[in-house]
Every structure is written in C-alpha cells, then in structure tokens.
Amino acid sequence: TKIRGGVQDIYHIDAYRVTAKNVLDIGWEEIVADKNNIIIIEWANKIKKIIPQKSLWIKLKLVNPSHAIPAESRRTEASENKREIILLSK
C-alpha cells in the first residue's frame, strides 16, 4: 500500500504471506533508494534478507495479553489495549 504524502511517501508491506522475491517484484529497490520514503513492514523477519542494514526496527508488544482486544473489535478505549514499543537497532 502506498500513501502519497507531501515530501514523503509511506509504504506499508504485510510480509506475512509474501516472499522477498514478491517484494522485489513490486519495485523494492526503487522504494528503498528514496531516503524520503517511510516503509512500514509487518512480519519483517520473513523478508529481513532484503531490508537495508541501517533500518530502524520497532517491535510492538502487548503489555497485558490477557486484556487484548481482537483485531475485528471496534472498541476505541486505548487503555484496554496498551502496547509497549521497543526500538531496536540492526
């Protein structure tokens, strides 16, 4: 998915069911070549061999899994589904 921004474009890749070759086929080299692009990848470990060395890895983790809200839920109470963000450097 590509979202056009003013100066930066945002790309979202859900790598759960794709291979690194699939991502390369959609123009990956051009996407990562533009340093203004923001690329958000779910399941990034599945395609980590094509992710640039100097990428910022962000891991989202439920603080209290017993209070998780199912993905299809429409609740908006942020306190019900708190997440911890861990910044990793590759």
C-alpha positions as CSV (number, residue, x, y, z in Angstrom):
1,T,0.0,0.0,0.0
2,K,1.3,3.5,-0.9
3,I,0.1,6.6,0.8
4,R,1.2,9.8,-1.0
5,G,2.5,12.5,1.3
6,G,3.8,16.0,0.8
7,V,7.6,15.3,0.9
8,Q,7.5,11.7,2.0
9,D,5.6,8.7,0.7
10,I,4.6,6.0,3.2
11,Y,4.6,2.3,2.1
12,H,3.0,-0.5,4.1
13,I,4.0,-4.1,3.4
14,D,2.4,-7.0,5.1
15,A,5.0,-9.7,4.6
16,Y,3.1,-12.5,6.3
17,R,2.1,-14.2,3.1
18,V,4.7,-12.9,0.6
19,T,8.3,-13.8,-0.1
20,A,11.3,-11.5,-0.5
21,K,11.0,-12.1,-4.3
22,N,7.4,-10.9,-4.3
23,V,8.5,-7.7,-2.6
24,L,11.4,-7.2,-5.0
25,D,9.0,-7.6,-7.9
26,I,6.9,-4.6,-6.8
27,G,9.9,-2.3,-7.1
28,W,11.5,-2.7,-3.7
29,E,14.9,-1.3,-4.9
30,E,13.3,1.9,-6.1
31,I,11.3,2.3,-2.9
32,V,14.3,1.9,-0.6
33,A,16.5,4.0,-2.8
34,D,14.4,7.1,-2.0
35,K,15.6,8.1,1.5
36,N,12.5,10.3,2.0
37,N,10.2,7.2,1.9
38,I,8.8,5.8,5.1
39,I,8.4,2.0,4.9
40,I,6.4,0.1,7.5
41,I,6.6,-3.7,7.3
42,E,4.6,-6.2,9.3
43,W,6.2,-9.6,9.7
44,A,9.6,-8.0,8.6
45,N,11.5,-11.1,9.8
46,K,10.1,-13.0,6.9
47,I,11.9,-10.7,4.4
48,K,14.8,-9.5,6.5
49,K,17.4,-10.5,3.9
50,I,16.3,-7.6,1.7
51,I,15.8,-5.0,4.4
52,P,18.7,-2.4,4.4
53,Q,21.3,-2.7,7.2
54,K,20.6,0.7,8.6
55,S,16.9,0.2,9.1
56,L,15.0,1.1,12.3
57,W,13.2,-1.9,13.8
58,I,10.3,-1.3,16.0
59,K,8.7,-4.2,18.0
60,L,5.2,-3.8,19.3
61,K,4.3,-6.0,22.3
62,L,1.1,-6.2,24.3
63,V,1.7,-5.0,27.9
64,N,-1.1,-7.3,29.2
65,P,-2.0,-10.0,26.7
66,S,-5.0,-11.1,28.8
67,H,-6.7,-7.8,28.0
68,A,-6.1,-7.8,24.3
69,I,-8.9,-6.7,22.0
70,P,-9.5,-8.9,19.0
71,A,-8.5,-7.2,15.7
72,E,-12.1,-7.1,14.5
73,S,-13.2,-5.3,17.6
74,R,-14.4,-1.7,17.1
75,R,-13.6,-0.5,20.7
76,T,-11.5,2.6,20.9
77,E,-10.6,2.7,24.5
78,A,-6.8,3.0,24.3
79,S,-6.2,1.9,27.8
80,E,-7.8,-1.5,27.1
81,N,-5.1,-2.5,24.6
82,K,-1.8,-0.9,25.8
83,R,1.3,-1.7,23.8
84,E,5.0,-1.3,24.6
85,I,7.3,-0.1,21.9
86,I,10.9,-1.3,21.8
87,L,13.3,0.4,19.4
88,L,15.9,-2.0,18.1
89,S,19.0,-1.2,16.0
90,K,20.1,-3.7,13.4
